[in-house]
């Protein structure tokens, strides 16, 4: 698996994978994509980096509890953001400005929600990949 | 005996579900219950009401936000369910039990 060719290709490719993942997540309310797709792309990059650079300075080794806290924190924030809408229905007068459709900062809470879902999905997939490969919880 | 019981339960369940399938409206028919005011409302008003140019995102994150919330919770729960399946016994040090 680990050859000089794959390492060099990954070194060149990884920034673009991360950039594309964040692009798909952040522009989810304008172009096709969204939290689930962006999170999967991000997780693909993380898994590639983790498997190729094991034991090297570039290797990813999340500290104990990081991934679990990321997943839980993103889910809690999502719930709080949705509760904002739940307790303030449209007829109550409370209104988050939605902006002009098609511009980056539009859609009210859609962009943060997409990013939170992306964090949840990416961290979960990365967690499962480490678990599957090494048979231990990611430390 | 147990196998017979399992077979009986699964067959009756399958028959029940297939009976329900015969009652479904025909595919693509114009009078189907799915073709109601909701569809046109979403397609015509989504950009104005939610500010999202992508109608799919407007639907899954705004109109159906709670559905997506529990989908992400299902993903996190599936992770918890997968942990005991894949964890190996020999890798137990003091940090192993921290997520």
Interface residues (C-beta under 8 A of the other chain):
Chain A: X28 X29 X30 X31 X32 X34 X35 X64 X65 X67 X68 X71 X72 X74 X75 X78 X79 X82 X85 X86 X98 X99 X100 X101 X102 X106 X107 X108 X110 X113 X114 X117 X120 X121 X124 X127 X128 X131 X132 X134 X135 X136 X137 X139
Chain B: X47 X48 X49 X50 X51 X52 X53 X54 X56 X57 X58 X60 X61 X62 X65 X66 X68 X69 X72 X73 X75 X76 X78 X79 X82 X83 X86 X87 X88 X91 X95 X96 X97 X98 X99
